[in-house]
Amino acid sequence: MKNTIQQFLREEDGVAAIEYGLLAGLIAVAIITTIGLIGTRLNTVFGFVSTALNGVVNPAA
């Protein structure tokens, strides 16, 4: 019984899987945050461009 408990405590297969899962989760959070920030900034840039082009007349019309 003592050997079985010691062997269970020394086993590290599950620990590696948990570490990979945590790493994947952190990467996902970083990607989501980055995309959110880029999306907000792009929206601001397109707003400025839209405002700047608001008075432009289409020469073909």
N, C-alpha and C positions, 0 to 999 in steps of 0.2 A: 504494500500500500504506500509506503514511504517513497519507494522508487518511482511509482506511478505519479505521485504528486510532484516530485522533483523533475521528472521528465516533462510533465505538463508545464511547469514553470519555465523550463529552459527552451521550450518550443517557440520559435519566432516567425513561423509562416504567417500567422494571422496578423502579426504586427506590421509586416511589410505591406500587406493588403490595405490595412487601415491607413498607413502613411501615404500610399499611393492615392487612396480616396481623398484624404485631406488635401494633398497637393493638387489634385484635379479640381477640387472645390475652390481652392484659393485662386487657381488660374482662371476658373470660370468667373469668379467675382471680379477679378482684375479686368477681364475682357468686357464684362457687362458695364463696369464703371467707365472704362475708356470709351466704349461705343456711346454711352450716354453723354459724356462730355463732348465728344466730337460731334454728335448729332445736334446738341444745343448750340455749339459754335457755328456749325454749318447753317443752321436755321437763322442765326443772327446775320451771317454774311449774306445769305440770299435775301434777307429782309432789306439790308442796305442796298444791294444791287437793284432790287425791285423799286425801292424808293428813288434811287438815282435815275432809273430808266422810266419813271412814271410820266415825265413830261415829253418823252421822245415820241415823235410822230412817225408812223410807218410811211416811207416815201412811195411805196407801191400803191397805197390806197388813195 
